[in-house]
C-alpha cells in the first residue's frame, strides 16, 4: 500500500494490533501467510484485518450522525 519495500514485521502490525489488510496480496509468493496468520491471530482478528475498508461516504455519514447525537 505504501509503494516501496517493507519488512514483514511492518506489515504484521502497521500502527495497530492487526496485520495490514493487503498482507496476503503482498507476501503470498514468499511463504504461507495464511498459515502464519492462523498461528498468530484469532479467526475474528483475521476477519477484521482482511475486511475491505469502509467507504468514505459511509464514514462521513456516520461522523455527522455522531456529531448530531452528541449535541442533543
C-alpha atoms as an extended CHARMM CRD file, in Angstrom:
* protein
*
        72  EXT
         1         1  UNK       CA              0.0000000000        0.0000000000        0.0000000000  PROA      1               0.0000000000
         2         2  UNK       CA              2.9520000000        2.3220000000        0.5590000000  PROA      2               0.0000000000
         3         3  UNK       CA              4.6180000000        1.6200000000       -2.7820000000  PROA      3               0.0000000000
         4         4  UNK       CA              8.0630000000        0.5440000000       -1.6050000000  PROA      4               0.0000000000
         5         5  UNK       CA              9.7510000000       -2.4470000000        0.0270000000  PROA      5               0.0000000000
         6         6  UNK       CA              8.8830000000       -3.1280000000        3.6480000000  PROA      6               0.0000000000
         7         7  UNK       CA              9.6800000000       -5.8530000000        6.1240000000  PROA      7               0.0000000000
         8         8  UNK       CA              7.0900000000       -8.4660000000        7.0290000000  PROA      8               0.0000000000
         9         9  UNK       CA              7.2280000000       -7.1950000000       10.6220000000  PROA      9               0.0000000000
        10        10  UNK       CA              5.8910000000       -3.8380000000        9.4500000000  PROA      10              0.0000000000
        11        11  UNK       CA              3.0150000000       -5.4990000000        7.6040000000  PROA      11              0.0000000000
        12        12  UNK       CA              2.0970000000       -7.6160000000       10.6280000000  PROA      12              0.0000000000
        13        13  UNK       CA              1.0120000000       -4.6200000000       12.7040000000  PROA      13              0.0000000000
        14        14  UNK       CA              1.0410000000       -1.2440000000       10.9380000000  PROA      14              0.0000000000
        15        15  UNK       CA              0.0690000000        1.2190000000       13.6880000000  PROA      15              0.0000000000
        16        16  UNK       CA             -2.3660000000       -1.2180000000       15.3130000000  PROA      16              0.0000000000
        17        17  UNK       CA             -2.6590000000       -4.7480000000       16.6520000000  PROA      17              0.0000000000
        18        18  UNK       CA             -3.8970000000       -6.2910000000       13.4000000000  PROA      18              0.0000000000
        19        19  UNK       CA             -1.9770000000       -7.0000000000       10.2050000000  PROA      19              0.0000000000
        20        20  UNK       CA             -2.3950000000       -4.9090000000        7.0750000000  PROA      20              0.0000000000
        21        21  UNK       CA             -5.4230000000       -5.9210000000        5.0070000000  PROA      21              0.0000000000
        22        22  UNK       CA             -3.1450000000       -6.3980000000        1.9630000000  PROA      22              0.0000000000
        23        23  UNK       CA             -0.7760000000       -8.8190000000        3.7400000000  PROA      23              0.0000000000
        24        24  UNK       CA             -1.9470000000      -11.8310000000        1.7160000000  PROA      24              0.0000000000
        25        25  UNK       CA             -1.5460000000       -9.9640000000       -1.5820000000  PROA      25              0.0000000000
        26        26  UNK       CA              1.9810000000       -8.8280000000       -0.8240000000  PROA      26              0.0000000000
        27        27  UNK       CA              3.5050000000      -11.9120000000        0.7930000000  PROA      27              0.0000000000
        28        28  UNK       CA              1.7570000000      -14.9500000000       -0.7600000000  PROA      28              0.0000000000
        29        29  UNK       CA              4.6910000000      -15.6730000000       -3.0910000000  PROA      29              0.0000000000
        30        30  UNK       CA              7.2100000000      -15.6570000000       -0.2450000000  PROA      30              0.0000000000
        31        31  UNK       CA              5.6160000000      -18.1040000000        2.2290000000  PROA      31              0.0000000000
        32        32  UNK       CA              2.2820000000      -19.4190000000        3.5140000000  PROA      32              0.0000000000
        33        33  UNK       CA              0.9730000000      -16.1870000000        5.0130000000  PROA      33              0.0000000000
        34        34  UNK       CA             -2.4740000000      -17.6320000000        5.7050000000  PROA      34              0.0000000000
        35        35  UNK       CA             -0.9290000000      -20.3590000000        7.9000000000  PROA      35              0.0000000000
        36        36  UNK       CA              1.1520000000      -17.7450000000        9.7140000000  PROA      36              0.0000000000
        37        37  UNK       CA             -1.9340000000      -15.6290000000       10.3890000000  PROA      37              0.0000000000
        38        38  UNK       CA             -3.7910000000      -18.6980000000       11.6790000000  PROA      38              0.0000000000
        39        39  UNK       CA             -0.9850000000      -19.4020000000       14.1500000000  PROA      39              0.0000000000
        40        40  UNK       CA             -0.7080000000      -15.8360000000       15.4660000000  PROA      40              0.0000000000
        41        41  UNK       CA             -4.1970000000      -14.3460000000       15.2430000000  PROA      41              0.0000000000
        42        42  UNK       CA             -7.7240000000      -15.4880000000       16.0780000000  PROA      42              0.0000000000
        43        43  UNK       CA            -10.2440000000      -16.1020000000       13.3010000000  PROA      43              0.0000000000
        44        44  UNK       CA            -12.0550000000      -12.8990000000       14.3160000000  PROA      44              0.0000000000
        45        45  UNK       CA             -8.8490000000      -10.8400000000       14.1730000000  PROA      45              0.0000000000
        46        46  UNK       CA             -8.0580000000      -12.2140000000       10.7160000000  PROA      46              0.0000000000
        47        47  UNK       CA            -11.5890000000      -11.4290000000        9.5280000000  PROA      47              0.0000000000
        48        48  UNK       CA            -11.3230000000       -7.8750000000       10.8450000000  PROA      48              0.0000000000
        49        49  UNK       CA             -7.8820000000       -7.3410000000        9.3550000000  PROA      49              0.0000000000
        50        50  UNK       CA             -8.7730000000       -8.6100000000        5.8860000000  PROA      50              0.0000000000
        51        51  UNK       CA            -12.1600000000       -6.8900000000        5.6760000000  PROA      51              0.0000000000
        52        52  UNK       CA            -12.4200000000       -4.2120000000        3.0000000000  PROA      52              0.0000000000
        53        53  UNK       CA            -12.2710000000       -0.6640000000        4.3060000000  PROA      53              0.0000000000
        54        54  UNK       CA            -15.4910000000        1.2460000000        4.8980000000  PROA      54              0.0000000000
        55        55  UNK       CA            -16.1060000000        3.6440000000        2.0300000000  PROA      55              0.0000000000
        56        56  UNK       CA            -15.5980000000        7.3380000000        2.7230000000  PROA      56              0.0000000000
        57        57  UNK       CA            -19.2420000000        8.3220000000        2.2610000000  PROA      57              0.0000000000
        58        58  UNK       CA            -20.3700000000        5.8190000000        4.9120000000  PROA      58              0.0000000000
        59        59  UNK       CA            -17.6900000000        7.0810000000        7.2870000000  PROA      59              0.0000000000
        60        60  UNK       CA            -18.7040000000       10.6980000000        6.6930000000  PROA      60              0.0000000000
        61        61  UNK       CA            -22.3910000000        9.9730000000        7.3040000000  PROA      61              0.0000000000
        62        62  UNK       CA            -21.5090000000        8.1070000000       10.4960000000  PROA      62              0.0000000000
        63        63  UNK       CA            -19.3910000000       11.0150000000       11.7560000000  PROA      63              0.0000000000
        64        64  UNK       CA            -22.1800000000       13.5190000000       11.0220000000  PROA      64              0.0000000000
        65        65  UNK       CA            -24.7110000000       11.3510000000       12.8280000000  PROA      65              0.0000000000
        66        66  UNK       CA            -22.4410000000       11.0140000000       15.8870000000  PROA      66              0.0000000000
        67        67  UNK       CA            -21.8870000000       14.7850000000       15.9590000000  PROA      67              0.0000000000
        68        68  UNK       CA            -25.6260000000       15.4250000000       15.8440000000  PROA      68              0.0000000000
        69        69  UNK       CA            -26.2620000000       12.9340000000       18.6430000000  PROA      69              0.0000000000
        70        70  UNK       CA            -23.5700000000       14.4550000000       20.8640000000  PROA      70              0.0000000000
        71        71  UNK       CA            -25.0640000000       17.9510000000       20.5870000000  PROA      71              0.0000000000
        72        72  UNK       CA            -28.5700000000       16.8880000000       21.5850000000  PROA      72              0.0000000000
